[in-house]
Amino acid sequence: MAKLYFYYSAMNAGKTTTLLQSAHNYRERGMRVLILTPGLDDRAGPGVVASRIGLQAEGTTFTGDDDLLRLVDGELAESGRLHCVLVDEAQFLSRAQVWQLSEVVDQRGIPVLCYGLRTDFRGELFEGSQYLLAWADELSEIKTICHTGAKATMTVRVDAAGRVVQDGPQVEIGGNQRYVSVSRAEYKKITRGESTMAPQQALLPF
């Protein structure tokens, strides 16, 4: 039975790597997948889904106004059966789009796997994440670690000097040079001005 899945984490936990591995696993078995990626994140090029360890694949871009059920139906009509839909940067989905993806599951019988951040740099839920947490059939946390060695659950935005940025738009595309994953305790220290962060987070040694 098809389900709606939400795999969430802080920054730099390997969400996109996991998505690309899932796509590879389906394709290796002769199954067809559709990878959806928000058009506003074009750091690797338009429609390219890329992980920080060098894996990448072509995806189909969407905007906040797109009807994702209609998009999937168009893909089915054009190319035939789909075995899975994978969504990168799912925090950027709208409430309506999360509902549309649930219809892909419930009405079309296609599993949908969404990968994204749970909260923004202020500790607030993204809209897409809020409704995925509410409506997904299965939730799974992809874990990463803070520089202190504790589990990282929060994300801070920093400037080039490592100073925390507490104001600004919720959505500002960037990678290791702008965002660092930290534990809740460290997040509190940083936002109180008791600690700073290097803007470049090292790759994990495995």
N, C-alpha and C positions, 0 to 999 in steps of 0.2 A: 504494500500500500504506500502510495507516494506521501511524502511529508515535506513540511517547510522547516528548514534547519537554519539556525543562526549561530555562527562561530564568531565569538567576539573576543577582544583583547585590548590591551594598551598598544601604543605604537611599537613597531619593530619586534613583533612576536612571531612573525612568519606567516601571517594570514594569507598573503598572496602566494607565497610558496606552497602552502597547503592547498589552496584553490587550484594552482597549476598542476600539482601532483594528482589531485582528484580528477581533473580533466584528462590527464595522461592515462590514469587507470581506466577510465571509461573508454577512451579511444583505443587503448591497447586491446580491449575486448571487442572491438568492432562497433562500439556504440557511439552515437552522435550526441555532442553536447553543444550548448549555446552559452558563451561567456558574455555577460553584460558588464559594462564598465561606464561610470559616469563621464560624460564628455568634458567636464570641467577639470578632470585630472589627466592632463596630456603630457606629463613629465617625460614619458618614454616615447611619445609620439601619439597622434590621434588613434584611438582604438587599440593601442598596445597595452596589454597587462603585463607588467614586469615586476619581478621581485628584486630585493636588494642583493641577492646572491647570484643574480645573472640569468635566471630563468625568465622566459617570456612567451607570450602567445597572443594571437590576434583576437580581439574581442569586438563586440557590437556596442557602440556608444549609445547612451540615452541621456535625455535632459529631464529636468524636473517636471516638465509638462507632458512627457510621453506616457501613453497608456501601455504598460508592459504586457498586459494580457493580449492586447491587439498586436503588439510587436511579436510575441511568441506565436500567435495565430498566423501572422504573415509568414514567419519562418517555417511553420508546419505546412502551410499551403504551397510555399515555394520549393522546399527541399525535403519534405516528408518527415517521418517520425523523429522525435527528439527523446533521448533517454534521460537527460538531465539539463537543468538550467543552473548556471553558477553566476553569482553576482559579487563583483569586487567592489570594495569601498561602499558597502551597503548602508553605512551611516548616512549617506547622502540621499537615500530614498525618501520620498514623501510618504505621508500617511496613506494617501490613495494608492501609491505604487506598492506598498507592502500588502494592502488588501488585494490588489491585482495579482500579485505573486501568489497569494493564498488561493486565488481562483485558478491559477495555473495548476496548482496542486490538486485542488478539490474538483474542478470541472474538467481538466484535461488529463489528470492522472500522471503528471510529470513531477518528479522531485525537484525542489528548488533549494540550493545550498547558498546561503548568504554569508559573506565574510566582511567584518567591519569593526570599527571602534565602538565601544559602548558610550564613552563620555568624551567631551571636548576638553580644551585646556583649562576651562573654568570648573571642571567637574560636573558639568551639566549634560544630560542625555541629548544626543542628536535625535532629530525627529524619526529618522528611519530606525535607529536602534531602539527607541522607545516602543515603537509599535511591533518591531520584531520580537522584543522581549515579551510583549503582551500576547502576541498571536502565533508565534512559531510553535511547532509541535515539539521540537527538540532544541535545547540550548546547550552549547558547549563552549567552555572557556579555553582559549589558547594561551598558555602561560608564558610569561617572560619575567626577567629579573631586573631589579633596581641596582644601581651601582653599589648600594649598601649590602647587597646579597639577599635582601628580602624580596618577596614576590611583588612585582610591579603591577599596580591596578590603575594608576592615574597617568595622565600625560601633561607635561608642561611645555609651554611655548617659550622659547628663549631668543634673545637677540645675539649678535655676533660676540658680545662680551660675556655671554653666559647669564645675563640678567633676565629674570622671569618677566614675561609680558602678560599682564593681567587684563588689558583692554584690547579691543579690536573686534573685527568680525569673527563669527564662529568658524566660518570656512575660510581658511587661508592655506592653499596647497603648499606642502613642503615635506622634506624628509628629515634625515638625521641632523641637518644643519639648523633646523628650526624646532624640532620636537624631541623630547627625551621622556622615556618611560621611567616612572619612579613609584615607590611604595606610597601609601596614603600618609604615613608618618613623615616621609621626606617631602612629599608635596606640601604638607602644612608648614614645614620649616622654610621651604623655598618661598611660598607665598607670603610668609611673615618677614621675609628678608633676612633670614638667619643662615641661608645657604645659597650658593650659586651652582650652576651646572655648566660643564663644558658642552658646547653646542654639538659636538660630534660624538655620537655614541658608538663605541666599538662593536664590531661583529662578534657574535658569540663563537667560542672556540670549538665548534663541532658542526 
